Amino acid sequence: MRHQGWTERFNWQRSLDTPLLRKIRGPEETAARNACNYYFPPRANIMVQICDFFAEEAKSYRRPLGGIEEAWANKRPEVEVRWIHIPVGIGLLQSTLEDLFLHAGVGKMSQHKLFKQAGKPGWPYTDLNVLTFYNHDYSMEMLEALDLLSKDENLKRGTSDDELVEMQPTIKDDLKWRSRHLGEDINFWSLVKADFPLQLGEQFGSDDQGPLDGKLLRISKSDRQVLSLHPQYTNSLLAVSRLRAFHRSDGFLLTFGNTTGVDYLSRDFESCLKLPNDVILQQPEFSVIAHVMTAFENSGTSRWHRRTVEWLVVYLFTESAVTPHSMRGGMNAISPLNAYKELTYILQREQELPWKKGQSPKLVKRYLSCLRELRGIHSVISEKLDKLRGMQEDCEAMEREYQQEGKDIYLEEGSDSMASRLEWAIRILERKEKDIKVMIPYVQTALKELFNLRTIEQNDLAIVADNQNKALFVFTGVTVVFLPLSFFTSYFGMNLAGISNTDKDEYFFWKTCGVGAIMMSAMIILLAYWYEIRRALRWPKRAVEDNW
């Protein structure tokens, strides 16, 4: 396989580093630092994706983040558009980089077309929430590494000078100023946390996200998603990344995004999840970023409807908005929404099975998780539609400006215009929104049916238990009357002078039979109240947790 070498190296590194995390406490400073560099490389060493679009070709390459200013400072005249993508989440570092990028284009900013409706008020740059798949085990492993490494006394990575030593002076100075302005300390771990994607089902989509939002840890340690119960999505985690774009009229585009996961679905989906995120970012069959960078590798801007940065923004955002999907793979993989439909049918069949102890809470939990995930997906889709419809208004305004400037020239017949790309993406999202609006009430109805069915079953069980209790009551009454009579008749019917054919007396009888009866009674009581006795003997903290 094409990526077999990467996969083997990745698995080897994980097998080497993961056990070291368990032994960080103590003198394992070297092991801890190696693990830290593997999971969370220094910010200056993060690899940035750069693509230069020429008239007839496009070339992609990578550069470390430490020298990023050189990439947006200037470009060769034959490069019509330079696109720079930095896999960094919302936070202090992203805020600094975007401001420096825009500042480098001062004097030219008034010439470029603006996304007024798709952006924020007074801020004509756009962003978008996108759904992306991650490896669940590796994501949880990174959280564990973050918890352990950030608390390790032998691995204090906190001062800005130490962590930004390889950054260019302007970036370091701006970060220090920004940290003082916002009242936030620059430390390695706060910058790392900004790169984690959003947990599906949490509140997101606000247009007011700024540098302070990056300090929050966006993925929590939780149970696996219901979607991962589907055979195709085993060990997957569907999360939300924020794609942000900043463009300049001199042909530069700067985009940011949380660490990239798998955007395109195919038969190789399971093997894709095993690859490192930075490798996925370079594969066009897995990543939207890589796909757009390589889509014009042999044609350059000649296939663009407009040879402008704005056209590239629209192309990138429309492609990102409809993911994850399997269209690029020839529809050879099931979509997430269809997977949820299949899982819902399975849950319905399970609720029709005979009642078993502990089965109903498990079903209810799965139904609630399914609803939470579907509502999270619906929220993202609704936000995408609002964003693209606003972008549609912006593109109509841009086209009118092009006509007024005498630039109403279409380069190649049949090429996608900004309007046609947006209509295509909006149509797909509207169909998804329609499907999910049907699915959510369907799951809610199935959950109500489960409650009704279990209520009827509990009523039947209560009736049966009541009849059994009545029978036991009669049996207990008879036992209470006849047990003492049976005991006394047996006891007084004994040879009171001693036990026949032995030299034993009544003392021996009570010493053996009495002790045996007491031990059997104690054993029965212990088994009957074992759970309550075990809880009472626990430490107070554990008892409080159980009650909670």
Phi, psi and omega in degrees: 000151185300324186255017184297320180298317178298316182297315181296318180295320180297314180295323178296316180296320181294318180295332180280317189273326185301313178299332180295331179296329181288344185243025183291325179299121179117210188274019184274051184295318180296315179298318180296318181292322177297317179296321179296315180294331179285309182284321185226083181296156176306144186301326181291340182266356177299134182275129181260134177272127180233136178227123176261124180259117175262182181293327185235003181201170176221141181232131180249146177203175185234147177218149176290150183296333183303328181250034187293332184299329179295330183289327182257001181285316181200163178212162180293150183301327182285348175278113183281321179219134172244122181252126180242121178245125181245118181282068182229138180275176183295127180174194183299317183294315179297319180299319178296313183295319181291323179293318178295322178297314181291325180295328180292342180255017179299135183103340179243352187294330182289346183271339187273156182285145189248149173259079185286318182281325180277346178263196178265161177303121181078006182223091191278041177235146191247158175216171188202137171277129180233145178272133183218145178266140176232163174284118185298310183299317181291324178296316178292327178295321178294322177296318177297317178298319179298316180299316184283313186291322183290343180257357185285129183290336181275000186225061178278101178246087188230327187282144183295321182297320180292320186278336185250022186298330182266000177282155177288153187304320182296323179293316180296316181295317181293322179296318179296318178296317183294323180294321177291320182295321183266356180070031181240136176281140174278119171216158187303318188286329176292325177291325179292315184300331181295339184276347180288138180286174180280145174286133179294129181104345175282166177284126178205185180094004179291143178275004185254021181289127181229191185297335181286340180292336184289346182282349181272141175280120193268342177246132180252157176285114183217175177295164178294150179291154177300325180302330182289350176286342178286139183304325182288331188251025177300135179063030177251156177225115178271118184228177185242126175249155180252116178261124181235142184230137176227125185234156178231153184288346180273017173091026178246140173229127177243125178235151177233153175195148174301163182315125190287138174248206183269123181255333183251137183262140179203181177295336180270018186302316182297318179288331177297320182296337182279350181278152175296152183299323181290335174285318178302323183298341181260359185255114184295337179279352180245324191242137176297318182301311180293324180298313182294324181292330182260350183298332182244029183299324184254002182232341181062217182275002182294335179268359179282142176292324173229132179275064183227160176296325182299321178297320179295321177299314180297317180298314181296315184289323177292322178293320181289327186295326186272353179283159356280142178211170182246017181297321181293336179263015179076028179057037181267011177223149182283143181283158179302320181295319177293327176295319176297323177298313179298319180294325178295319177298321179296317178298322179294321178294324179294325182286346177272352178289158178304148184297135174228147181297129178084354182282321182297313177302324179294319178295317180298318179298319180292320177299315181295320177296320178298316178297317181297318180292318179295321178294324177296317177296318179297321178298318180294316180297318179297319179295322178297315181298316178299318182293316182290326177292323174294320177296328178297318177296320178297319182291325176297319177294321178297318180297322177296322178294320178300319180295319179294329179276359181075026182250027182280065183240125178265126191286310185224131181295133181090354178287151183286124172277169178298321181295316182292323176298316181293319178298319178299312182292318180296321180297318178294316181293323178296322177294319177296317180297320178297316180297317184287332175292333175279323184291320184299309176298328179297316179292321177299318178296318179297323178293319177296321178296324177297315178299316180296317180297315180292328177296316178296318179297319179295324177296316178296318178296325178294321178295315179297317179296325179295317178296319178295321179296321178296317179296319178294326179296316178295316180298320178296319179299316178296319180296319180299324182284313191269339181296312177298320179299316180297320181294312185291321178296322179291320184291312183284349175277358179282162174285103188293343179282349181150177180271132185301143176062018175221169174259016182271155178240190182297330179301319178295322180299311182289328180293324181270303184290322181294314179296320178298318179295319179296317180295320178295320179295317179297319179297318179296316179296320180297316179292323182292324183246028184298317184295315180295321180294319180296319178295322181292332182273352180289167174293152181305322182298316180294323179296320179295318179298319180296318179296323179293000000 
